[in-house]
């Protein structure tokens, strides 16, 4: 089959999902994710050693399935791409090693991808027919300069994007990431792991204002975040309510509502600062697993639109970790000439667990 755009196979094993996608340009032809969430749930969080074993077990099957679903033979792939950071070192290694070997074996150029750049442009993936998703666009004109808000279990970042490939981090968390705080609060409420999605679900039944928390870093004067203090405040609140003899079911919905409201307020506060201090920006890109909450997607979107920004977010499928977004990022890297063709150079690519944008 003849393809107009480069055909890319992309790998991501940065945390507990084994994911491989095939793209033609930004068009996702297949995206297969083997989730380990049930395995890690019994430990209350991701165990890197167990994740590595699972990645090693799953990757050959996920690979076959991704090719089969895309109806592509490996010989017809033009580029091999993989996340090399940030993430869990021993887990990153599995996908990276598999992808590098594949590139060398089939004599394909190799594209190392930053996982956070993947999240940032996850909304720019197109479906297999080349159509944009509801929160995306086909044409890339007039999108830059832009801002990105990235929130996940490990990251909370505000990034200024001058153009694709040219980034400046302008705010980040000083301690816990948003997703981490959600999961820890979920644990306090005995929601199991991951508890964050349950907090967002329960908040729907709560009343705003009944239980209040202080917005963290409200007067810090910068665009950084902090969620450790909020998490501690939440813990004291649960103790206070329980010691007062109140049953969890009497307050848990309002508690989740109050926590979610505070997180959204803190994100919007810093986002407004970022837009106002960078008046030329045209677009807000959002990404990361915490955007699985439709309410967060909507309320951040309201802020972006109130400033006249184009708001770009991905479909549910590409909000958590996935290789589809890694393929999109790889595509932009290919356009910018950022790939390796030399076998020795490909061999030298190492995982970088603390890689930053
Ligand atoms: Zn991620």
Boltz pocket constraint, residues with backbone or C-beta under 6 A from the ligand:
constraints:
  - pocket:
      binder: B
      contacts: [[A, 115], [A, 119], [A, 152], [A, 288], [A, 289], [A, 320], [A, 321]]
      max_distance: 6.0
